[in-house]
Amino acid sequence: MNRITKLAALAGTIGPLLFGCVLLVLTVVEYDFMRSLGWEPLSVTTVVWPSGLALGPYGRVMTVAFLVNGLLVGVFALGLGQTLPRTTAARLATTLLLLAGLAMLGLAFTTDATNQADRATWHGTIHYLSFAGLGFTLFPSMLAFGWAFRQSSGWRGLSTYTWLTAALAIPTFALKGAAFCLFLVAVFVWTAKVASRLKKVMDQPSSHGFQP
């Protein structure tokens, strides 16, 4: 297993766990602050979470988490790209996932506490555009990965699962609020499962058959 692929498997394993732990801890310690912004934990339309955590007293932790997760997504994408056969679907999926990692980096620009256009800041605008960019790259990448997995015998078992994950993640990403938790869980679990398969495929003696 080459260095990039090892790092990719590690990134896909620890990335979701690390980011999820940051969200959980910050939500607990900044709970009162988030409520002061109008956040309703059980609402399906609240838009200030989780980005609003970066506005709180420990906001720098959230900013760093966005940066680290964006970098890990990029490494994860590179490792998948080196392991999967270089089909059109695999190249498209890898490129889109790299762009999703770039969009995640853009989320480090602090969001605005309000959605009112006349009170938008430059960094809030970048954050909003990055969030939109994440949606326009992550979900197409998952759809393309589903097709790329179907074209490779070592990955075929994840094809349908990837498409089902995308089908769950797309509407929950749009709803935000409590529904956004479902999006996070779905994508985190998918990433961990793909990372696990990545390691297994590369540990097989015949894994070089997956290389072009």
C-alpha positions as a Markdown table, in Angstrom:
| # | Residue | x | y | z |
|---|---|---|---|---|
| 1 | Met | 0.0 | 0.0 | 0.0 |
| 2 | Asn | 1.6 | 3.3 | -1.0 |
| 3 | Arg | 1.8 | 6.3 | 1.3 |
| 4 | Ile | -1.1 | 8.3 | -0.2 |
| 5 | Thr | -3.4 | 5.3 | 0.0 |
| 6 | Lys | -2.4 | 4.6 | 3.6 |
| 7 | Leu | -3.1 | 8.2 | 4.5 |
| 8 | Ala | -6.4 | 8.1 | 2.6 |
| 9 | Ala | -7.6 | 5.1 | 4.6 |
| 10 | Leu | -6.6 | 6.8 | 7.8 |
| 11 | Ala | -8.2 | 10.1 | 6.8 |
| 12 | Gly | -11.5 | 8.3 | 5.9 |
| 13 | Thr | -11.4 | 6.5 | 9.3 |
| 14 | Ile | -10.5 | 9.3 | 11.7 |
| 15 | Gly | -11.9 | 12.2 | 9.8 |
| 16 | Pro | -15.6 | 11.6 | 10.4 |
| 17 | Leu | -14.9 | 10.6 | 14.0 |
| 18 | Leu | -12.9 | 13.7 | 14.7 |
| 19 | Phe | -15.3 | 16.1 | 13.1 |
| 20 | Gly | -18.3 | 14.5 | 14.7 |
| 21 | Cys | -16.6 | 14.7 | 18.2 |
| 22 | Val | -15.9 | 18.4 | 17.7 |
| 23 | Leu | -19.5 | 19.1 | 16.7 |
| 24 | Leu | -20.8 | 17.2 | 19.7 |
| 25 | Val | -18.6 | 18.8 | 22.3 |
| 26 | Leu | -19.0 | 22.3 | 20.9 |
| 27 | Thr | -22.7 | 21.9 | 20.7 |
| 28 | Val | -22.8 | 21.0 | 24.4 |
| 29 | Val | -20.4 | 23.7 | 25.6 |
| 30 | Glu | -21.9 | 26.4 | 23.4 |
| 31 | Tyr | -25.6 | 25.3 | 23.8 |
| 32 | Asp | -26.7 | 28.6 | 25.5 |
| 33 | Phe | -24.9 | 30.7 | 23.0 |
| 34 | Met | -26.5 | 28.8 | 20.1 |
| 35 | Arg | -29.9 | 29.2 | 21.6 |
| 36 | Ser | -29.3 | 33.0 | 21.8 |
| 37 | Leu | -28.9 | 33.0 | 18.0 |
| 38 | Gly | -32.3 | 31.5 | 17.7 |
| 39 | Trp | -31.2 | 27.9 | 17.2 |
| 40 | Glu | -33.9 | 25.3 | 17.9 |
| 41 | Pro | -32.4 | 21.8 | 18.4 |
| 42 | Leu | -35.4 | 19.9 | 17.1 |
| 43 | Ser | -36.3 | 22.2 | 14.2 |
| 44 | Val | -35.8 | 21.1 | 10.6 |
| 45 | Thr | -35.3 | 24.6 | 9.3 |
| 46 | Thr | -32.7 | 26.1 | 11.7 |
| 47 | Val | -29.7 | 27.2 | 9.6 |
| 48 | Val | -27.3 | 28.4 | 12.2 |
| 49 | Trp | -26.1 | 24.9 | 13.2 |
| 50 | Pro | -23.4 | 23.7 | 12.9 |
| 51 | Ser | -21.7 | 26.7 | 11.2 |
| 52 | Gly | -22.9 | 29.0 | 14.0 |
| 53 | Leu | -20.6 | 27.2 | 16.4 |
| 54 | Ala | -17.7 | 29.1 | 14.9 |
| 55 | Leu | -19.3 | 32.3 | 16.3 |
| 56 | Gly | -19.2 | 31.2 | 19.9 |
| 57 | Pro | -16.6 | 31.5 | 22.6 |
| 58 | Tyr | -14.8 | 28.4 | 21.3 |
| 59 | Gly | -15.4 | 29.2 | 17.6 |
| 60 | Arg | -11.7 | 28.8 | 16.6 |
| 61 | Val | -12.0 | 25.1 | 17.3 |
| 62 | Met | -14.9 | 24.9 | 14.8 |
| 63 | Thr | -12.8 | 26.8 | 12.2 |
| 64 | Val | -9.9 | 24.5 | 12.7 |
| 65 | Ala | -12.2 | 21.5 | 12.4 |
| 66 | Phe | -13.5 | 22.8 | 9.0 |
| 67 | Leu | -9.9 | 23.2 | 7.8 |
| 68 | Val | -8.7 | 19.8 | 9.0 |
| 69 | Asn | -11.7 | 18.0 | 7.6 |
| 70 | Gly | -11.3 | 19.7 | 4.3 |
| 71 | Leu | -7.7 | 18.5 | 4.0 |
| 72 | Leu | -8.7 | 15.0 | 5.1 |
| 73 | Val | -11.4 | 14.9 | 2.4 |
| 74 | Gly | -8.8 | 15.9 | -0.1 |
| 75 | Val | -6.4 | 13.1 | 0.9 |
| 76 | Phe | -9.3 | 10.6 | 1.0 |
| 77 | Ala | -10.2 | 11.5 | -2.6 |
| 78 | Leu | -6.6 | 11.2 | -3.8 |
| 79 | Gly | -6.2 | 7.7 | -2.3 |
| 80 | Leu | -9.5 | 6.5 | -3.8 |
| 81 | Gly | -8.4 | 8.0 | -7.2 |
| 82 | Gln | -5.1 | 6.0 | -7.1 |
| 83 | Thr | -6.8 | 2.7 | -6.1 |
| 84 | Leu | -9.9 | 2.6 | -8.4 |
| 85 | Pro | -9.5 | 1.8 | -12.1 |
| 86 | Arg | -9.0 | 5.0 | -14.1 |
| 87 | Thr | -12.4 | 5.0 | -15.7 |
| 88 | Thr | -14.3 | 8.1 | -16.6 |
| 89 | Ala | -16.6 | 7.6 | -13.6 |
| 90 | Ala | -13.7 | 7.2 | -11.2 |
| 91 | Arg | -11.9 | 10.3 | -12.5 |
| 92 | Leu | -15.1 | 12.4 | -12.3 |
| 93 | Ala | -15.9 | 11.1 | -8.8 |
| 94 | Thr | -12.3 | 11.8 | -7.5 |
| 95 | Thr | -12.3 | 15.3 | -9.0 |
| 96 | Leu | -15.7 | 16.2 | -7.5 |
| 97 | Leu | -14.6 | 14.9 | -4.1 |
| 98 | Leu | -11.5 | 17.0 | -4.2 |
| 99 | Leu | -13.6 | 20.0 | -5.0 |
| 100 | Ala | -15.9 | 19.1 | -2.0 |
| 101 | Gly | -12.8 | 19.1 | 0.2 |
| 102 | Leu | -11.9 | 22.6 | -1.2 |
| 103 | Ala | -15.5 | 23.7 | -0.4 |
| 104 | Met | -15.1 | 22.4 | 3.1 |
| 105 | Leu | -12.0 | 24.5 | 3.5 |
| 106 | Gly | -14.1 | 27.5 | 2.5 |
| 107 | Leu | -16.4 | 26.9 | 5.4 |
| 108 | Ala | -13.6 | 28.1 | 7.6 |
| 109 | Phe | -14.7 | 31.6 | 6.7 |
| 110 | Thr | -17.0 | 32.5 | 9.5 |
| 111 | Thr | -20.7 | 32.4 | 8.8 |
| 112 | Asp | -23.1 | 35.3 | 9.6 |
| 113 | Ala | -25.5 | 35.0 | 12.5 |
| 114 | Thr | -28.4 | 36.1 | 10.3 |
| 115 | Asn | -29.6 | 35.3 | 6.9 |
| 116 | Gln | -30.7 | 38.8 | 6.1 |
| 117 | Ala | -29.0 | 39.9 | 2.8 |
| 118 | Asp | -28.6 | 43.5 | 3.9 |
| 119 | Arg | -26.5 | 42.4 | 6.9 |
| 120 | Ala | -24.2 | 39.9 | 5.1 |
| 121 | Thr | -20.5 | 40.1 | 5.5 |
| 122 | Trp | -17.8 | 39.2 | 3.0 |
| 123 | His | -16.7 | 36.2 | 5.0 |
| 124 | Gly | -20.3 | 35.1 | 5.6 |
| 125 | Thr | -20.9 | 35.3 | 1.8 |
| 126 | Ile | -17.9 | 33.1 | 1.2 |
| 127 | His | -19.1 | 30.6 | 3.8 |
| 128 | Tyr | -22.6 | 30.5 | 2.2 |
| 129 | Leu | -21.1 | 29.9 | -1.3 |
| 130 | Ser | -18.8 | 27.3 | 0.0 |
| 131 | Phe | -21.7 | 25.5 | 1.6 |
| 132 | Ala | -23.6 | 25.6 | -1.7 |
| 133 | Gly | -20.4 | 24.4 | -3.4 |
| 134 | Leu | -20.2 | 21.4 | -1.0 |
| 135 | Gly | -23.7 | 20.3 | -2.0 |
| 136 | Phe | -23.0 | 20.7 | -5.7 |
| 137 | Thr | -19.8 | 18.6 | -5.5 |
| 138 | Leu | -20.3 | 16.0 | -2.8 |
| 139 | Phe | -23.5 | 14.5 | -4.0 |
| 140 | Pro | -22.5 | 14.2 | -7.6 |
| 141 | Ser | -19.2 | 12.7 | -6.5 |
| 142 | Met | -21.1 | 10.0 | -4.5 |
| 143 | Leu | -23.3 | 9.2 | -7.5 |
| 144 | Ala | -20.2 | 8.9 | -9.7 |
| 145 | Phe | -18.5 | 6.8 | -7.1 |
| 146 | Gly | -21.5 | 4.5 | -7.0 |
| 147 | Trp | -21.0 | 3.9 | -10.7 |
| 148 | Ala | -17.2 | 3.6 | -10.4 |
| 149 | Phe | -17.6 | 1.0 | -7.6 |
| 150 | Arg | -20.0 | -1.0 | -9.8 |
| 151 | Gln | -17.3 | -1.2 | -12.5 |
| 152 | Ser | -14.7 | -2.7 | -10.2 |
| 153 | Ser | -15.1 | -6.2 | -8.7 |
| 154 | Gly | -13.4 | -5.3 | -5.4 |
| 155 | Trp | -15.8 | -2.4 | -4.8 |
| 156 | Arg | -19.1 | -3.6 | -6.4 |
| 157 | Gly | -20.7 | -4.3 | -3.0 |
| 158 | Leu | -20.6 | -0.6 | -2.1 |
| 159 | Ser | -22.3 | 0.7 | -5.3 |
| 160 | Thr | -25.9 | 0.4 | -4.3 |
| 161 | Tyr | -25.1 | 1.4 | -0.7 |
| 162 | Thr | -23.4 | 4.6 | -2.0 |
| 163 | Trp | -26.4 | 5.5 | -4.1 |
| 164 | Leu | -28.8 | 4.9 | -1.2 |
| 165 | Thr | -26.6 | 7.1 | 1.1 |
| 166 | Ala | -26.8 | 9.9 | -1.5 |
| 167 | Ala | -30.6 | 9.5 | -1.7 |
| 168 | Leu | -30.8 | 10.0 | 2.1 |
| 169 | Ala | -28.2 | 12.7 | 2.3 |
| 170 | Ile | -29.4 | 15.1 | -0.4 |
| 171 | Pro | -32.8 | 16.0 | 1.2 |
| 172 | Thr | -31.4 | 16.1 | 4.8 |
| 173 | Phe | -28.6 | 18.4 | 3.6 |
| 174 | Ala | -31.3 | 20.8 | 2.2 |
| 175 | Leu | -33.5 | 20.7 | 5.2 |
| 176 | Lys | -30.8 | 21.6 | 7.8 |
| 177 | Gly | -31.7 | 21.8 | 11.5 |
| 178 | Ala | -32.3 | 18.4 | 13.1 |
| 179 | Ala | -32.5 | 16.7 | 9.7 |
| 180 | Phe | -28.9 | 17.8 | 9.1 |
| 181 | Cys | -27.8 | 15.4 | 11.7 |
| 182 | Leu | -29.0 | 12.6 | 9.5 |
| 183 | Phe | -27.0 | 14.0 | 6.6 |
| 184 | Leu | -23.8 | 14.0 | 8.8 |
| 185 | Val | -24.4 | 10.5 | 10.1 |
| 186 | Ala | -25.1 | 9.1 | 6.6 |
| 187 | Val | -22.0 | 10.7 | 5.1 |
| 188 | Phe | -19.7 | 9.9 | 8.1 |
| 189 | Val | -20.7 | 6.2 | 8.0 |
| 190 | Trp | -20.3 | 6.0 | 4.2 |
| 191 | Thr | -16.9 | 7.5 | 4.4 |
| 192 | Ala | -15.8 | 5.1 | 7.2 |
| 193 | Lys | -17.1 | 2.1 | 5.2 |
| 194 | Val | -15.3 | 3.2 | 2.0 |
| 195 | Ala | -12.1 | 3.8 | 4.0 |
| 196 | Ser | -12.4 | 0.3 | 5.4 |
| 197 | Arg | -12.9 | -1.2 | 2.0 |
| 198 | Leu | -10.0 | 0.8 | 0.7 |
| 199 | Lys | -7.6 | -0.7 | 3.2 |
| 200 | Lys | -8.9 | -4.2 | 2.6 |
| 201 | Val | -8.5 | -3.9 | -1.2 |
| 202 | Met | -5.0 | -2.6 | -0.9 |
| 203 | Asp | -4.0 | -5.2 | 1.6 |
| 204 | Gln | -4.9 | -8.0 | -0.9 |
| 205 | Pro | -2.0 | -9.6 | -2.8 |
| 206 | Ser | -4.0 | -9.1 | -6.0 |
| 207 | Ser | -4.7 | -5.4 | -5.2 |
| 208 | His | -2.3 | -4.3 | -8.0 |
| 209 | Gly | -4.9 | -5.6 | -10.4 |
| 210 | Phe | -6.9 | -2.5 | -9.5 |
| 211 | Gln | -4.2 | -0.2 | -10.7 |
| 212 | Pro | -4.3 | 0.9 | -14.3 |
